[in-house]
Each structure stands twice: as structure tokens, then as C-alpha cells.
Amino acid sequence: MSTNPEAKPVSPPWWKFGYMWLVVGGPAIVVVAGFVTLWLAIRTPDPVVANDYYRRGVEINKTLENPDASLVPALKGRNHAATPAQDKPAQ
């Protein structure tokens, strides 16, 4: 075995260093995630709000203010269950 003091040590290729993948891997994953997000945004656009959204909201409020007669027992039962029973005063 000959030892040459002037010989340069041979280093492995750059892709065999774990720290290199740690430094480059994080930003690479973020770039890929950005492209996936862009693809999803282009593929599935947001729905457009209806032009008569205010009128629809007012109609919903009117419907909620005047419940059907068939719902009245359910509303009374719900209100009765939500409020505790009051004791009758002693005479």
C-alpha cells in the first residue's frame, strides 16, 4: 500500500450527501405543492354568486319567520325542552 501525501481524497458524488437533500428537498416540495395548488385552482373554479342573492336571502328569512302549521308542535316541543319547568308557587 503506497501512501502519496500529495494525492487528493476522492469524494462521493453530490447526490450521495444527505444534507444536500435536506437543503434542496424542502424548497422542491414547496414548488411542487404550488404547482398542484395552481392546477387545482384552474381545474375547479369557484362558483359565481347569483345575481339575485339578496332577494333569495329575503325569501329565506320570510320562510323562517312564518313556519308551516305542521311544524308548530315541533317548535312548541323544542321550546318546552329548552326552557326548564317552573315550580308553582306555594299558596
C-alpha positions as a printed NumPy array, in Angstrom:
array([[   0.   ,    0.   ,    0.   ],
       [   1.538,    3.214,   -1.106],
       [   0.679,    6.467,    0.589],
       [   1.114,    9.522,   -1.506],
       [   0.915,   12.693,    0.591],
       [   0.048,   14.784,   -2.469],
       [  -2.949,   12.624,   -3.539],
       [  -6.317,   14.314,   -3.228],
       [  -9.069,   12.392,   -1.415],
       [ -11.855,   11.169,   -3.665],
       [ -15.264,   12.447,   -2.564],
       [ -18.536,   10.741,   -3.447],
       [ -20.921,   12.372,   -5.967],
       [ -23.123,   15.229,   -4.794],
       [ -26.351,   13.209,   -4.718],
       [ -24.982,   10.872,   -2.049],
       [ -24.848,   13.611,    0.608],
       [ -27.876,   13.562,    2.918],
       [ -27.574,   17.208,    3.906],
       [ -27.848,   18.25 ,    0.276],
       [ -31.236,   16.514,    0.024],
       [ -32.306,   18.134,    3.278],
       [ -31.475,   21.614,    1.951],
       [ -32.833,   21.124,   -1.577],
       [ -35.738,   18.805,   -0.74 ],
       [ -37.807,   21.263,    1.313],
       [ -37.992,   24.016,   -1.303],
       [ -38.522,   21.424,   -4.05 ],
       [ -41.562,   20.021,   -2.221],
       [ -42.968,   23.537,   -1.785],
       [ -42.58 ,   24.26 ,   -5.508],
       [ -44.355,   21.009,   -6.427],
       [ -47.149,   21.772,   -3.941],
       [ -47.522,   25.228,   -5.503],
       [ -47.988,   23.739,   -8.96 ],
       [ -50.53 ,   21.237,   -7.607],
       [ -52.436,   24.108,   -5.982],
       [ -52.355,   26.078,   -9.242],
       [ -53.635,   23.049,  -11.16 ],
       [ -56.495,   22.587,   -8.676],
       [ -57.398,   26.29 ,   -8.836],
       [ -57.552,   26.257,  -12.627],
       [ -59.372,   22.91 ,  -12.83 ],
       [ -62.125,   23.704,  -10.294],
       [ -63.127,   27.396,  -10.447],
       [ -65.228,   28.946,   -7.7  ],
       [ -68.979,   29.166,   -8.349],
       [ -70.355,   32.574,   -9.222],
       [ -72.751,   34.216,   -6.796],
       [ -76.251,   34.547,   -8.197],
       [ -77.299,   37.998,   -9.342],
       [ -80.433,   37.885,   -7.186],
       [ -78.752,   36.698,   -3.986],
       [ -80.367,   39.428,   -1.882],
       [ -83.894,   38.531,   -2.99 ],
       [ -83.231,   34.856,   -2.242],
       [ -81.993,   35.732,    1.237],
       [ -85.073,   37.821,    1.967],
       [ -87.311,   34.944,    0.84 ],
       [ -85.475,   32.533,    3.116],
       [ -85.957,   34.9  ,    6.058],
       [ -89.69 ,   35.165,    5.322],
       [ -89.94 ,   31.384,    5.22 ],
       [ -88.181,   31.071,    8.559],
       [ -90.39 ,   33.728,   10.194],
       [ -93.645,   32.008,    9.189],
       [ -93.228,   28.263,    9.735],
       [ -95.746,   25.841,    8.373],
       [ -98.624,   24.758,   10.599],
       [ -97.204,   21.229,   10.568],
       [ -94.075,   22.449,   12.346],
       [ -95.86 ,   24.18 ,   15.209],
       [ -95.977,   21.134,   17.539],
       [ -92.309,   20.517,   16.928],
       [ -91.484,   24.137,   17.714],
       [ -93.524,   24.026,   20.93 ],
       [ -91.822,   20.797,   21.965],
       [ -88.414,   22.254,   21.236],
       [ -89.184,   25.384,   23.235],
       [ -90.588,   23.334,   26.098],
       [ -87.477,   21.171,   26.204],
       [ -85.22 ,   24.225,   26.1  ],
       [ -86.877,   26.025,   28.997],
       [ -86.89 ,   24.432,   32.444],
       [ -90.162,   23.731,   34.176],
       [ -91.134,   26.381,   36.693],
       [ -92.357,   25.296,   40.08 ],
       [ -95.807,   26.504,   41.08 ],
       [ -95.762,   28.977,   43.944],
       [ -96.983,   27.68 ,   47.3  ],
       [-100.349,   29.024,   48.393]])
